[in-house]
């Protein structure tokens, strides 16, 4: 099969997260047709997760190329760059306060970012309710997409932007994510200034981190007077069921947490037990380091599908930078093959270097010495 020119190719992006949508937006700005296939039945079908800090040297570069940087700053929360480090007693040990004009990595709720990107695409770009099952090969050498609803689609290029459990990745690589030995347990707090003023005072306008060497807490202010707290523990991936509980047993999990965080102060334990609604178990997974594959002119990956790492504030930024680089590589290439090859030539070494730096980084979140390698000044990049 002769690789087509990008302007004549059928390009399919799998996954309507920040990376996939950014790629689609930049491609459309340059006149390249693209379809995004998303498993969610609609844009509002589920919670999109917490807040993200988009960095000036990657995420914001992608938004500038997408023509959305001004709109992003209108929605972002620069005050969210505040970072507090506490000890288990709740004593403030470090405090970073952003300057009034600081814009290096302002915060934005993941849902607002997704809405911004969705609203920038041509009507009908996203095909909702299309959960990919597998990527097959067509007789002419192109790719056939097989969806759970029984439909299929043909593509000259399939871009896997479908996250940790990518259904596109097996077309290129046999690698699968492995548990890091650390898990997050997410807790939500609503209307915090009125209903949870003590927690609001501890967290401030940005994030707050505390650790004792075996367990930790990372709390982050979201928009709309919400706070999300991530309880971080060194545990097996199935720790809840191994404790004789189920993820739905909120009271049982709360009792177990009170035992595990018993030596933390009462006001710090409020972040563990006063949550509104159930906990959400989030085992921290990562792909092998480095994760590479043999070039294929019809399939490529970006974001977590390509280089799943511990959630230390870089995931969405790297996904959007990948999207930026891939879209511009295709725009300037004579063929799809040339564009994918150029993109992977820069993306794979970059992601391998970052993955090596963050390898084992989830463990660092448990350290009391925050001068270590853990980036506790950013936001845990955890999706809904």
Secondary structure, 3 states (H helix, E strand, C coil): CCCCCHHHCCEEEECCCHHHHHHHHHHHHCCCCEEEECCCCCCCCCCCECEEECCCCCHHHHHHHCCCHHHHHHHCEHHHHCEEEECCCCCEEEEECCCCCCCCCCEEEHHHHHHHHHHCCCCCCEECCCCEEEEEECCCCCEEEEECCCCEEEECEEEECCCCCCCCHHHCCCCCCEEEEEEEEEEEECCHHHHCHHHHHHHCCCEEEEECCCEEEEEEEECCCEEEEEEEEECCCCHHHHCCCCCCCHHHHHHHHHHHCCCCCHHHHHHHHCCCCCCEEEEEEECCCCCCCCCCCCEEECCHHHHCCCCCCCHHHHHHHHHHHHHHHHHCCCCHHHHHHHHHHHHHHHHHHHHHHHCCHHHHCCCCCCCCCCCCCCCCCCEC
